[in-house]
Amino acid sequence: MSTSAPPDASLPWYKQLNAYHWFVFFVASAAWCFDCLDQQLFILARDNALKALDPNGDQAKLSGMAMAVFVAGWATGGLIFGAVGDRIGRAKTLALTVLIYSVFTGLSSFAANADQFMIYRALTGLGVGGVFGLAVALVADSLPDTARAKALGMLQALSAVGNVTAGLCAMAVSNMDPNVSWKYLFWIGSAPAFLCIFIMIRLKEPEKWVAAKVTSQTDKSKAMGSYSSLFGDARWRKPAIFGMLLCVSAVIGLWGIGFFSNKLTAPAIAASLAEQNLPPEKVGPAKQWWAAANLIVQNIGAFFGMICFSKAASRFGRKPVFAVAFIAAMASTVFFYQCFKTTSDIWMSFVMGFCQLSLFAGFAIYLPELFPTRLRSTGTSFCYNVGRFIAASGPITLGVLASNLAKDAKAALPAIPEEAARKVAEAAAELAAFRSAGTWMSLIFVLGLVALLFLPETKGRPMPED
């Protein structure tokens, strides 16, 4: 569906949309918002779930494995469903991915052991990974070109609403038994299944996709959702490779470093609670409350960062704003890892969230502008998701680097005869090592700057076609 006449480009983007445009935007944004809700609920519920399912297991190892299999499933789902969306349609495939992540999130709450939990999380990741490329391609192909960039930036910004909602949900169950509260969070994460009904009943495939589908049936060189076509033609191979590296930089920066900042906030929260002399039974809930509060602050920053990125990219161009954003992301991450020490520093989470996640608004705007309609979901999903295979190793890399630095730091400590004092010194050395590891890993944002050199500026240009 579309309007019979082009909208007035001088109007704000939201005044250029008709009722059906708004419906498409709402459905795509809701699918991605709930997807992000699911991601953050997992992060907040993961440790309590694994402690309940395997109380005698190595919790640090289990936590890292759960994150790794989820992110690997996410990457796999993105590659699969991005291509499927180009072949059979964005709307149908979006409904399927939402259903997958909803069902397996719900099943995660019924896991009988850690192994089952890992399997459910990997399968959840398949659905989670498919949503972004499909939602972005759907909006890019359905809305007026003059409204596209800011609408896509807003779609990505609304992901922060899902993240903040996850934090509020975690706060709401913080006083419950941690052996049970994680189940409630996963039940909440299964709720978006109802969205599939609206997707399947009313949402239509974009006219651009329908036209490309007809063309592909008569011209075999223009196959829909073909990775052979994506990499066999230099016009699409170059943006696919360097677009992927652009995303790898930010994905590792966020999922390998940014979302592990709780390793710094947790000691600060513990110290603050110790000063309050809380009874033991209230310490655990208070820690969960503060962890959720930190996540909320981080994602409020993310919302404003993504809004600012989309406005700046529409005015100044995609590449210069990306360059500034990568530098800001690196600087803010280093600053956070070096300077966060007490709960009064929680504002630093806002700054890091603003800078790190502003990049993701850029991906929503920029990636669909690099590929033709028949490869738009495939190319966008490839760039955005393949880096997660590498990002899955990010927590492991950060852990190994921190562990090695901690060993060196402990070895350099002077002999301390008192056991209590020695443990305090060793804990301080481990924390300092983690700060150094996160700081060094922040150099990954430089990769984004390098990739940017090989990519085109797309501001003011029509989206490419064969």
C-alpha positions in Angstrom: 0.0 0.0 0.0 1.1 3.5 -0.7 -0.2 7.0 -1.2 -1.2 8.0 -4.7 0.9 11.1 -4.6 4.4 11.6 -3.0 4.3 13.3 0.4 5.6 16.8 0.9 9.3 16.4 1.8 9.4 19.7 3.6 7.1 18.3 6.3 8.5 16.5 9.4 8.9 12.8 8.6 6.0 11.7 10.8 3.6 14.0 8.9 4.6 12.3 5.6 3.1 9.0 6.7 -0.4 7.8 6.0 -2.4 5.4 8.2 -0.9 2.2 6.6 2.6 3.6 6.8 2.1 4.1 10.6 0.8 0.6 10.9 3.9 -0.8 9.2 6.1 1.4 11.4 4.3 0.3 14.5 4.5 -3.4 13.8 8.2 -3.3 12.8 9.1 -1.2 15.8 7.1 -3.3 18.2 8.7 -6.5 16.9 12.2 -5.0 17.4 11.3 -3.4 20.7 10.1 -6.8 22.1 13.1 -8.5 20.6 15.3 -6.1 22.6 13.2 -6.7 25.7 13.9 -10.4 25.3 17.6 -9.8 25.0 17.8 -7.7 28.2 15.5 -10.0 30.2 18.0 -12.8 29.4 20.9 -10.7 30.6 19.1 -9.8 33.8 17.8 -13.3 34.5 20.7 -15.4 33.3 22.8 -15.6 36.5 19.8 -16.4 38.8 18.5 -19.0 36.3 21.9 -20.8 36.1 22.3 -20.7 39.9 18.9 -22.3 40.3 19.4 -24.9 37.6 23.0 -25.9 38.4 23.9 -24.6 41.9 27.1 -26.5 42.1 28.4 -25.5 38.7 31.1 -23.0 37.8 28.8 -20.0 37.5 31.2 -17.7 35.6 31.7 -20.4 33.0 28.0 -21.3 32.7 27.2 -17.6 32.4 29.7 -17.1 29.6 28.5 -20.2 27.8 24.9 -19.1 28.0 25.8 -15.7 26.5 27.9 -17.3 23.8 25.3 -19.8 22.6 22.6 -17.1 22.7 24.7 -14.7 20.6 25.8 -17.5 18.2 22.1 -18.5 17.7 21.3 -14.9 17.2 24.0 -14.6 14.4 22.8 -17.8 12.8 19.2 -16.7 12.8 20.1 -13.4 11.2 21.9 -15.1 8.3 19.1 -17.6 7.8 16.0 -15.4 8.1 17.5 -12.4 6.4 17.7 -14.5 3.2 14.3 -16.1 3.8 12.8 -12.7 4.2 14.0 -11.6 0.7 12.7 -14.9 -0.8 9.3 -15.3 0.7 8.5 -11.9 2.0 9.4 -9.6 5.0 6.0 -9.8 6.7 5.7 -13.6 6.7 9.2 -14.1 7.9 8.9 -11.4 10.6 5.9 -13.2 12.0 7.9 -16.5 12.1 10.9 -15.0 13.9 8.7 -13.2 16.5 6.9 -16.5 17.2 10.2 -18.4 17.5 11.8 -16.1 20.1 8.5 -15.8 22.0 8.0 -19.6 22.3 11.5 -20.5 23.2 11.8 -17.7 25.7 8.7 -19.1 27.4 10.2 -22.6 27.3 13.4 -21.3 28.9 11.5 -20.9 32.1 10.6 -24.6 32.1 14.2 -25.8 31.6 15.0 -28.7 34.0 18.8 -28.2 33.9 21.5 -25.9 32.5 21.9 -28.0 29.3 18.2 -27.6 28.4 18.5 -23.9 29.3 21.4 -23.5 26.8 19.4 -25.2 24.1 16.4 -23.0 24.5 18.5 -19.9 24.6 20.2 -20.9 21.3 16.8 -21.5 19.7 15.6 -18.2 21.1 18.6 -16.6 19.5 17.5 -17.8 16.1 14.3 -15.8 16.2 15.9 -12.8 17.9 18.6 -12.6 15.2 16.1 -12.6 12.3 14.1 -9.6 13.4 16.3 -6.6 12.9 17.1 -7.1 9.2 13.5 -7.9 8.4 12.0 -5.0 10.4 14.5 -2.5 8.8 13.9 -3.8 5.3 10.2 -3.7 5.8 10.2 -0.1 6.9 12.8 0.9 4.2 10.7 -0.6 1.4 7.3 0.6 2.7 7.7 4.2 3.8 8.4 7.3 1.6 12.0 7.8 0.8 12.0 11.3 2.4 10.8 9.9 5.7 12.9 6.7 5.7 16.1 7.7 7.5 14.5 9.4 10.5 11.8 6.6 10.7 14.5 4.0 10.8 16.4 5.9 13.4 13.3 6.1 15.6 12.7 2.4 15.1 16.1 1.7 16.5 15.7 4.3 19.3 12.5 2.5 20.4 14.6 -0.6 21.1 15.8 1.3 24.2 12.1 1.3 25.4 12.3 -2.5 25.3 15.6 -2.4 27.2 14.2 0.0 29.9 11.1 -2.1 30.2 13.3 -5.1 30.9 14.9 -3.2 33.7 11.6 -2.2 35.2 10.4 -5.8 35.1 13.6 -6.9 36.9 13.0 -4.2 39.6 9.4 -5.5 40.0 10.6 -9.0 40.8 13.7 -8.0 42.8 12.0 -8.8 46.1 11.0 -12.3 45.0 13.0 -15.5 45.6 15.8 -15.4 43.0 15.3 -19.1 42.4 11.9 -18.3 41.0 12.0 -14.6 39.8 13.9 -15.5 36.7 11.0 -17.6 35.5 8.7 -14.6 35.6 11.1 -12.6 33.5 11.1 -15.3 30.8 7.3 -15.5 30.9 7.1 -11.8 30.2 9.5 -12.3 27.3 7.2 -14.8 25.8 4.3 -12.3 25.5 5.1 -10.9 22.1 3.7 -14.0 20.4 0.3 -12.2 20.1 2.0 -9.7 17.7 2.2 -12.5 15.1 -1.6 -12.3 14.7 -1.4 -8.7 13.5 1.5 -9.3 11.3 -0.1 -12.3 9.5 -3.6 -10.8 9.2 -3.0 -7.2 8.0 0.6 -6.6 7.1 1.2 -6.7 3.4 4.5 -7.2 1.5 5.9 -3.9 0.2 5.3 -3.0 -3.4 9.0 -2.7 -4.0 9.5 -6.3 -2.9 6.6 -7.6 -4.9 8.0 -5.9 -8.1 11.5 -7.3 -7.4 10.0 -10.8 -6.9 8.3 -10.6 -10.3 11.5 -9.5 -11.9 13.5 -12.3 -10.3 11.1 -14.9 -11.8 12.0 -13.8 -15.4 15.6 -12.8 -14.8 17.5 -15.5 -13.1 20.5 -13.2 -12.6 18.5 -11.2 -10.1 17.8 -14.0 -7.5 16.0 -13.0 -4.3 17.9 -13.5 -1.0 20.9 -15.2 -2.7 24.3 -15.1 -0.9 25.8 -16.1 -4.2 24.4 -13.0 -5.7 25.4 -10.9 -2.7 29.1 -11.9 -3.0 29.2 -12.7 -6.7 28.7 -9.1 -7.7 31.4 -6.6 -6.7 28.7 -3.9 -6.4 27.2 -5.7 -3.4 30.2 -7.7 -2.2 32.2 -4.6 -1.1 29.5 -3.0 1.0 28.6 -6.4 2.4 32.2 -7.1 3.6 32.9 -3.6 4.9 29.4 -3.1 6.2 29.9 -6.3 8.2 33.2 -5.0 9.7 31.5 -1.7 10.5 28.9 -3.7 12.6 31.5 -6.1 14.1 33.2 -3.1 15.7 30.1 -1.9 17.4 28.6 -5.3 18.3 31.8 -6.4 20.0 32.1 -3.0 21.7 28.5 -3.4 23.1 28.1 -7.1 23.8 31.8 -7.9 24.5 32.5 -4.8 26.7 29.5 -2.5 27.3 27.1 -5.1 28.6 29.8 -6.5 30.9 30.2 -3.2 32.7 28.2 -4.8 35.5 31.5 -6.3 36.6 32.5 -2.7 37.6 29.1 -1.6 38.9 28.5 -4.7 41.1 31.4 -3.9 43.5 30.3 -0.3 43.7 26.8 -1.4 44.5 28.0 -4.0 47.0 30.1 -1.3 48.8 27.2 1.1 48.9 24.9 -1.5 50.3 27.5 -2.6 52.9 27.5 1.0 54.2 23.7 0.7 54.8 24.1 -2.3 57.1 21.2 -4.1 55.4 20.2 -7.5 56.7 21.5 -10.4 54.5 18.1 -11.3 53.1 17.8 -7.8 51.6 21.2 -7.5 50.1 20.4 -9.8 47.1 17.2 -8.0 46.1 18.9 -4.6 46.5 21.8 -5.7 44.2 19.2 -6.8 41.6 17.4 -3.5 41.9 20.5 -1.5 41.4 21.7 -3.7 38.5 18.3 -3.0 36.8 18.6 0.7 37.6 22.0 0.8 35.9 20.6 -0.9 32.8 17.7 1.7 32.7 20.1 4.6 32.9 22.3 3.1 30.2 19.4 2.7 27.9 17.9 6.1 28.5 21.2 7.4 27.3 20.9 5.0 24.4 17.5 6.4 23.4 18.8 9.9 23.2 22.0 8.9 21.5 20.1 7.1 18.7 17.8 10.1 18.3 20.8 12.4 18.0 22.5 10.1 15.5 19.5 9.9 13.2 19.1 13.7 13.2 22.8 14.3 12.6 23.0 11.7 9.9 20.1 13.3 8.0 21.7 16.7 8.2 25.4 16.0 7.9 25.6 12.6 6.1 26.1 9.1 7.3 29.9 8.7 7.2 31.0 11.8 9.2 28.5 11.1 11.9 29.6 7.5 12.1 33.2 8.7 12.4 32.4 10.9 15.3 30.2 8.2 16.9 33.0 5.6 16.8 35.4 7.9 18.4 32.9 8.9 21.1 32.0 5.2 21.8 35.7 4.4 22.3 36.3 7.4 24.5 33.2 6.9 26.6 34.0 3.2 27.2 37.6 3.9 28.2 36.3 6.6 30.5 33.7 4.4 32.1 36.1 1.5 32.7 38.8 3.7 34.2 36.6 6.0 36.3 33.4 4.2 37.5 33.9 3.6 41.2 30.7 4.3 43.2 27.0 4.4 42.7 27.2 8.1 42.4 29.0 7.5 39.1 25.9 5.9 37.5 25.6 8.9 35.2 28.6 7.4 33.4 26.4 4.6 32.3 24.1 7.2 30.6 27.1 8.6 28.7 28.4 5.2 27.6 24.9 4.1 26.5 24.5 7.3 24.6 27.7 6.9 22.7 27.9 3.1 22.2 24.3 2.6 21.1 24.0 5.7 18.9 26.0 3.6 16.4 23.1 1.2 16.1 20.7 3.9 14.8 23.3 4.4 12.1 23.0 0.7 11.1 19.3 0.9 10.8 19.6 3.9 8.6 22.7 3.0 6.6 22.6 -0.7 5.9 19.4 -0.9 3.8 20.9 2.0 1.7 23.7 -0.3 0.6 21.7 -3.1 -1.1 19.0 -3.6 -3.7 15.5 -4.6 -2.8 16.1 -8.3 -3.7 19.1 -8.4 -1.3 18.1 -5.7 1.2 17.1 -8.0 4.1 19.9 -10.5 3.2 22.6 -7.8 3.1 21.4 -5.9 6.2 21.1 -9.1 8.2 24.5 -10.3 7.1 26.2 -7.1 8.1 24.4 -6.7 11.4 24.5 -10.3 12.6 27.6 -12.1 11.3 29.7 -10.1 13.7 27.9 -11.8 16.5 29.8 -15.0 15.8 32.9 -13.0 16.7 31.1 -11.1 19.5 30.2 -14.5 21.0 33.9 -14.8 21.9 34.0 -11.2 23.2 33.0 -12.2 26.8 35.5 -15.0 26.7 38.3 -12.7 25.3 37.5 -10.1 27.9 37.6 -12.8 30.7 40.8 -14.4 29.5 42.5 -11.0 29.1 41.3 -9.9 32.5 42.4 -13.2 34.1 45.9 -13.0 32.6 46.3 -9.4 33.7 45.0 -10.3 37.2 47.6 -13.1 37.5 50.3 -10.7 36.7 48.9 -8.1 39.1 48.6 -10.6 41.9 52.1 -11.9 41.3 53.4 -8.3 41.7 51.7 -7.8 45.1 54.0 -7.6 48.1 53.8 -10.4 50.6 50.8 -9.8 52.9 50.7 -12.2 55.9 47.1 -11.4 57.0 44.7 -13.5 54.9 41.9 -11.0 55.0 44.1 -8.1 53.9 45.6 -10.3 51.2 42.2 -11.2 49.8 41.2 -7.5 49.8 44.4 -6.7 47.9 43.8 -9.5 45.4 40.3 -8.4 44.8 41.5 -4.9 44.1 44.1 -6.3 41.7 41.4 -8.3 39.9 39.2 -5.3 39.5 42.1 -3.2 38.2 42.9 -5.9 35.7 39.3 -6.0 34.5 39.4 -2.2 34.0 42.6 -2.6 31.9 41.1 -5.4 29.9 38.0 -3.4 29.0 40.1 -0.4 28.2 42.4 -2.3 25.8 39.4 -4.0 24.1 37.8 -0.6 23.5 40.3 -0.3 20.6 37.9 -2.5 18.6 36.0 0.7 17.8 39.0 1.7 15.6 38.0 -1.1 13.2 34.7 0.7 12.5 36.7 3.8 11.5 38.8 1.8 9.1 35.8 0.1 7.5 34.2 3.4 7.1 36.9 4.5 4.6 35.8 1.8 2.1 32.1 2.5 2.2 30.0 5.1 0.2 28.1 8.1 1.5 24.4 7.5 0.9 22.8 10.8 2.1 20.5 12.2 -0.6 20.9 9.2 -2.9 18.1 6.8 -3.9 18.5 3.3 -2.6 20.4 1.2 -5.1 18.9 -1.3 -7.5 20.3 -3.6 -10.1 
